[in-house]
């Protein structure tokens, strides 16, 4: 399908800002040209019949790890973007840490840019990193169009001299000052390194290397301590702040209180903190290991309550893949020795439909805001991504609502086909994904446009409602 042709999606149940309505959508030059009950008189080159299907804005996943350069054998732009497209995602942002070198210098960013060109199925943005010893690179990275900056308050793991490293309190304060001066945004992995390191040392000394012990070494209190510390620094430095993968309702409440005090702060959570419990982690094994760890069923329901109330800003997958051999209990470290990260990019939309819309009755427009509109808006992509509106990019996903199926290993398009969701029953399926009006994925044909994604970069540093451009490969 040529993105420049004129065509129509006919009669789908279209998820708009505040309602779901049976509508036609006309697409011209890759953008939404018209939305009406019935579109006629247009010289459409084709009509896609969507009767009975749900039409949503494509998912905007601002937190994925595709691991290039030099770790594409874990996950690369081709396979990672294919999985995202199959899950209804039309734009994503690649985190800076798991490639070698990490994206903490201008040279590293340029290297990653070259690797991404012509290899992503959907549009993408690139993160920059805040690490010790690289403060002098922040301005160059901002000028080169990174979507925002990422830092860790606890040890992110990994090996080697060039690995991504956590920042201490003084470095974090200085980094926040500089990023605020650039008009930028800082995202934080918030866990207390002092607390998690001490508890891990104690557990290992006691011979505890099981999954339950791992959860005990990264308690909610470690998240709360780090969140509170970061909020205090944000208030001091006036740096816009975003918390990634928040796992506890208590942390949501802390951040919500800070918003009400006037801080420019947002938070995301992930599908696994809404659908998988600590008990699931013990049952499934290392495929369900992540940091922060999965929480109790009671805390999961607390997260859903806050999501319904609007206290959670958006959802991101935190797709963190690795070779399957690394997702194994080791002789030396037990569960602690397995790689920590959940590979779930392909399941984000279906999980939220299943658990949010079908089981809990959350309206589709609210879910679309969490999955698409709010992440696009927070990171400066909201003028063309994230909602179904005339003038926006035709980034659309067609969903078959009555299509029960079990997720199988062979259904996954990521490089290594492990996931904690294998065997899960879904009531809906993704029928087709369109990025800028171009058909990217169909349930029958798989990926049909493997390398047409374009890089998304801001025209200027982060400010609320900033504009952006798409830079063609």
C-alpha positions in Angstrom: 0.0 0.0 0.0 1.5 3.3 -1.1 1.4 5.9 1.7 0.6 8.7 -0.9 -2.6 7.2 -2.2 -6.1 8.1 -1.0 -8.0 5.4 0.7 -10.7 4.7 3.3 -11.2 2.5 6.4 -14.9 1.9 6.3 -17.3 1.4 9.1 -15.0 0.6 12.0 -15.7 1.3 15.7 -13.4 4.2 15.9 -11.9 5.1 19.3 -12.0 8.9 19.5 -11.0 11.2 22.3 -14.2 10.8 24.3 -16.3 8.2 22.5 -16.3 5.1 20.3 -18.3 5.7 17.1 -19.0 3.7 13.9 -17.1 5.9 11.4 -15.2 6.1 8.1 -11.7 7.4 8.1 -10.2 8.8 4.9 -6.4 8.8 4.6 -4.4 10.9 2.2 -0.7 11.3 1.9 -0.2 9.2 5.0 -2.4 11.5 7.2 -6.0 11.4 8.4 -7.9 13.5 6.0 -11.5 13.0 7.1 -13.6 11.3 9.8 -17.3 11.0 9.1 -20.3 8.7 9.5 -20.0 8.0 5.8 -17.4 9.3 3.4 -18.4 9.5 -0.2 -17.3 11.4 -3.3 -13.6 10.7 -2.6 -11.6 9.1 -5.3 -10.4 6.3 -3.0 -7.9 3.8 -4.5 -9.1 1.2 -2.1 -11.5 0.6 0.8 -10.6 -1.4 3.9 -13.8 -2.8 5.4 -13.6 -2.7 9.2 -17.2 -3.5 10.1 -17.2 -5.1 13.6 -13.5 -4.2 14.2 -12.2 -1.6 16.7 -10.0 1.1 15.2 -7.5 2.7 17.7 -4.6 5.0 17.4 -1.4 3.1 17.2 0.4 2.4 20.5 3.2 4.8 21.3 5.7 2.8 23.4 8.3 5.1 24.9 10.3 2.5 26.7 11.9 -0.4 24.8 15.4 -1.8 24.7 16.5 -2.9 21.2 20.2 -3.3 22.3 22.0 -2.0 19.3 24.9 -1.5 18.6 26.7 -4.8 19.1 24.0 -6.5 21.1 21.6 -6.9 18.2 21.8 -10.7 18.8 19.8 -9.9 21.9 17.3 -7.8 20.0 17.7 -5.4 17.1 15.7 -2.9 15.2 14.3 -5.4 12.7 13.0 -8.0 15.1 12.1 -5.6 17.9 10.1 -3.3 15.7 8.4 -6.3 14.1 7.2 -7.5 17.5 6.0 -4.0 18.3 4.1 -3.6 15.0 2.5 -7.0 15.5 1.3 -5.7 18.8 -0.3 -2.6 17.3 2.5 -0.2 18.0 3.3 2.5 15.4 6.0 4.5 17.3 8.5 3.7 20.0 11.5 5.1 21.7 14.7 3.0 22.2 16.4 3.3 25.5 20.2 4.2 25.7 21.7 1.5 27.9 22.0 -2.0 26.6 23.9 -1.3 23.4 27.7 -1.2 23.4 28.5 1.7 23.5 25.5 3.0 25.3 23.9 6.2 23.9 25.7 8.7 26.1 27.8 10.5 23.5 27.1 12.1 20.2 29.3 9.5 18.4 27.3 6.7 20.0 24.0 8.3 18.9 25.2 8.7 15.4 26.2 5.1 15.3 22.8 4.0 16.5 21.1 6.3 13.9 23.0 4.5 11.1 22.0 1.1 12.4 18.3 2.0 12.6 18.0 3.5 9.2 15.9 1.4 6.9 15.5 -1.4 9.5 12.6 -0.4 11.6 9.0 -1.4 10.6 7.5 1.6 12.4 8.6 5.1 13.5 11.0 5.5 16.3 12.8 8.0 18.6 16.1 7.6 20.4 16.9 8.3 24.1 20.1 9.8 25.5 21.7 8.7 28.8 22.8 10.6 31.9 25.8 8.7 33.4 28.9 9.7 35.4 31.6 11.4 33.5 29.5 12.3 30.4 27.8 15.5 31.6 29.6 17.4 28.8 27.6 15.3 26.2 24.1 16.3 27.3 23.8 19.5 25.1 25.2 17.7 22.0 22.7 14.9 22.5 19.8 17.3 23.0 20.8 19.3 19.9 21.0 16.0 17.9 17.4 15.2 18.8 17.2 12.6 21.6 13.7 12.4 22.8 14.8 12.7 26.5 17.4 11.5 28.9 17.5 8.3 31.1 19.3 7.7 34.4 19.5 5.0 37.0 19.5 5.5 40.7 20.5 1.9 41.3 23.0 -0.4 39.6 21.6 -1.4 36.1 23.9 -4.4 35.9 25.9 -5.3 32.8 29.6 -5.8 32.2 32.6 -3.9 30.9 34.1 -0.4 31.1 31.7 1.1 28.7 28.5 -0.1 30.4 25.7 2.2 31.5 26.2 3.2 35.1 24.0 4.6 37.8 24.3 8.2 39.1 24.9 9.2 42.7 22.9 12.0 44.4 25.4 14.8 43.5 25.7 13.6 39.9 21.9 13.4 39.7 21.5 17.0 41.0 24.0 18.3 38.5 22.5 16.3 35.7 19.1 17.7 36.5 20.3 21.2 36.6 21.9 20.8 33.1 18.9 19.1 31.6 16.5 21.7 33.0 18.8 24.4 31.4 18.4 22.6 28.1 14.7 22.5 28.4 14.9 18.7 28.6 13.3 15.9 30.4 14.9 13.3 32.6 13.5 9.8 33.1 14.5 7.8 36.2 14.7 4.2 37.2 14.0 4.8 40.9 15.2 2.2 43.4 17.5 2.8 46.3 20.8 1.3 45.4 21.9 1.3 49.1 18.8 -0.7 50.1 18.7 -3.2 47.3 22.5 -3.8 47.5 22.4 -4.4 51.2 19.4 -6.7 51.1 20.9 -8.7 48.2 24.2 -9.2 50.1 22.2 -10.4 53.2 20.1 -12.8 51.1 23.1 -14.3 49.4 25.0 -14.6 52.6 22.0 -16.6 54.0 22.1 -18.9 51.0 18.8 -17.5 49.6 18.9 -17.4 45.9 15.2 -18.3 45.1 12.6 -16.1 43.4 10.9 -15.1 46.6 14.2 -14.0 48.1 14.8 -11.8 45.0 11.5 -10.1 45.5 12.4 -9.4 49.2 15.7 -7.7 48.2 13.8 -5.1 46.1 10.9 -4.1 48.3 8.4 -1.3 47.7 10.3 0.8 50.3 13.3 0.9 47.9 11.1 2.4 45.2 9.6 4.9 47.6 12.9 6.1 49.0 14.3 6.7 45.6 11.1 8.4 44.3 11.0 10.8 47.3 14.7 11.6 46.9 14.3 12.3 43.1 11.2 14.5 43.7 13.1 16.6 46.2 15.9 17.1 43.6 13.4 17.9 40.9 11.8 20.6 43.1 15.2 22.1 43.8 16.5 22.1 40.2 13.1 22.6 38.4 13.9 19.7 36.1 11.0 18.0 34.3 10.9 14.4 35.5 9.4 11.1 34.4 9.4 7.9 36.4 9.7 4.7 34.5 8.1 1.4 35.4 6.5 2.4 38.7 5.4 -0.8 40.4 3.5 0.2 43.6 0.4 2.3 44.4 2.3 4.0 47.2 4.8 5.4 44.7 2.0 6.5 42.4 0.6 8.5 45.4 3.9 10.1 46.2 4.2 11.3 42.6 0.6 12.4 42.4 1.1 14.6 45.6 4.2 16.2 43.9 2.1 17.0 40.8 -0.5 18.7 43.0 2.4 20.8 44.5 3.1 22.0 41.0 6.1 19.7 40.0 6.4 18.9 36.3 6.4 15.1 36.8 4.8 12.1 35.2 4.9 8.3 35.6 4.5 5.2 33.6 3.7 1.7 34.6 4.0 -1.5 32.6 1.6 -4.3 31.7 3.5 -6.7 33.9 2.8 -4.7 37.0 -0.9 -4.8 36.2 -1.2 -8.4 35.1 1.5 -10.6 36.8 2.1 -11.1 40.6 5.0 -12.2 42.7 3.3 -15.6 42.8 3.4 -15.7 39.0 7.1 -14.9 39.0 7.7 -17.9 41.3 5.6 -20.1 39.1 6.8 -18.9 35.7 10.5 -18.5 36.6 13.1 -16.1 35.2 11.0 -15.1 32.2 9.0 -13.1 34.7 12.0 -11.6 36.5 12.3 -7.8 36.3 13.4 -4.8 38.4 11.5 -3.5 40.3 10.1 -7.1 40.8 6.5 -8.1 40.4 4.3 -7.3 43.4 1.4 -8.9 45.3 -2.1 -9.3 44.0 -3.2 -6.7 46.5 -0.8 -4.1 45.2 -1.8 -4.9 41.6 -5.4 -4.1 42.4 -4.1 -0.8 44.0 -2.4 0.0 40.7 -5.6 -0.6 38.8 -7.6 1.7 41.2 -5.1 4.5 40.5 -5.1 3.9 36.8 -8.9 4.2 36.7 -8.7 7.4 38.8 -6.2 9.0 36.3 -3.2 9.0 38.6 -1.1 6.9 36.1 0.0 8.9 33.1 0.7 6.1 30.6 1.7 2.6 29.9 5.0 1.4 28.4 6.2 -2.2 27.8 9.8 -1.9 29.1 10.6 -4.6 26.5 13.9 -5.9 27.8 14.9 -9.0 25.8 18.0 -11.3 26.0 19.0 -14.7 24.6 16.9 -17.4 26.2 20.0 -19.1 27.8 20.3 -16.0 30.0 16.8 -16.5 31.3 17.8 -19.4 33.4 18.5 -20.1 37.1 22.3 -20.5 37.5 24.2 -22.9 39.7 26.1 -20.0 41.3 23.4 -17.3 41.7 20.2 -19.2 41.4 17.3 -16.9 40.4 19.5 -13.9 41.1 21.8 -15.0 38.3 19.2 -14.8 35.6 18.9 -11.8 33.4 16.3 -9.3 34.7 13.9 -8.0 32.1 10.5 -8.9 30.6 10.1 -9.3 26.8 6.6 -8.2 26.3 6.4 -5.6 23.5 4.0 -7.6 21.3 1.5 -8.1 24.1 1.0 -4.6 25.6 -2.2 -3.6 23.7 -3.9 -7.0 24.0 -3.1 -7.2 27.8 -4.6 -3.8 28.4 -7.7 -4.7 26.3 -8.1 -8.0 28.1 -7.4 -6.8 31.7 -8.6 -3.2 31.4 -11.5 -3.1 28.9 -13.0 -6.6 29.0 -12.4 -7.6 32.7 -12.6 -4.1 34.4 -14.8 -2.1 32.1 -12.3 0.7 31.5 -13.5 2.7 28.5 -11.5 2.4 25.3 -10.9 6.1 25.0 -9.2 6.1 28.4 -7.1 3.1 27.5 -6.1 4.9 24.2 -5.0 7.9 26.2 -2.8 5.7 28.3 -1.3 3.8 25.4 -1.0 6.5 22.8 -2.1 10.1 23.4 -0.3 10.8 26.7 3.0 9.2 25.9 3.1 11.1 22.6 2.2 14.3 24.3 4.7 14.0 27.1 7.6 13.5 24.7 6.7 16.1 22.2 5.1 13.9 19.5 1.5 14.9 20.2 1.1 17.1 17.1 1.1 14.2 14.8 1.1 11.0 16.9 -1.2 9.4 19.4 -4.8 10.0 18.5 -7.3 9.7 15.7 -7.9 13.2 14.5 -7.8 15.0 11.2 -4.3 16.1 10.3 -2.6 13.5 12.4 -0.4 10.7 11.0 -2.6 7.7 10.0 -1.1 5.5 12.7 -3.9 3.1 13.2 -4.4 -0.4 14.6 -7.4 -2.6 13.6 -8.5 -5.0 16.4 -10.7 -8.0 16.0 -12.7 -8.0 19.3 -14.0 -11.6 19.2 -11.0 -13.6 18.3 -10.0 -15.8 21.3 -6.6 -17.3 21.0 -3.7 -18.6 23.1 -0.4 -16.9 22.8 2.1 -19.4 21.4 5.9 -19.2 21.3 5.7 -19.3 17.5 3.5 -16.2 17.4 6.2 -14.0 18.8 8.2 -11.9 16.3 11.0 -10.8 18.7 14.4 -12.4 18.2 14.2 -14.7 21.2 10.8 -16.2 21.7 10.4 -16.2 25.4 7.7 -14.3 27.3 5.8 -14.6 30.6 2.6 -14.4 28.6 3.1 -17.6 26.6 0.0 -19.7 27.2 -2.2 -16.8 28.1 -5.7 -16.6 26.6 -6.6 -13.4 24.8 -10.1 -12.4 23.6 -8.9 -9.9 21.0 -6.3 -10.0 18.2 -4.5 -7.4 16.1 -5.8 -7.6 12.6 -3.7 -4.9 11.0 -1.3 -2.1 11.8 -0.8 1.1 9.7 2.0 3.6 10.2 1.6 6.9 8.3 -1.0 5.2 6.2 1.2 2.4 5.1 0.2 -1.2 5.9 2.9 -2.6 8.2 1.5 -5.8 9.6 -1.5 -8.1 9.1 -2.5 -11.1 11.1 -2.5 -13.1 7.9 0.6 -11.9 6.2 2.9 -10.8 9.1 5.2 -7.9 8.6 4.7 -6.5 5.1 6.7 -3.2 5.3 9.9 -4.2 7.2 12.0 -1.1 6.9 9.9 2.0 6.3 10.0 3.5 9.8 11.4 7.0 10.2 13.2 8.6 13.1 11.2 11.1 15.2 13.1 14.0 16.6 12.0 17.2 18.3 12.6 20.5 16.6 13.7 22.0 19.9 14.4 20.8 23.4 11.6 19.5 25.6 8.8 21.8 26.5 5.2 21.1 27.1 3.4 20.7 23.8 6.6 21.0 21.7 6.5 20.4 18.0 8.5 17.8 16.2 9.7 16.6 12.8 10.1 13.2 11.2 13.6 12.8 9.8 13.5 10.3 6.9 16.2 7.6 6.7 
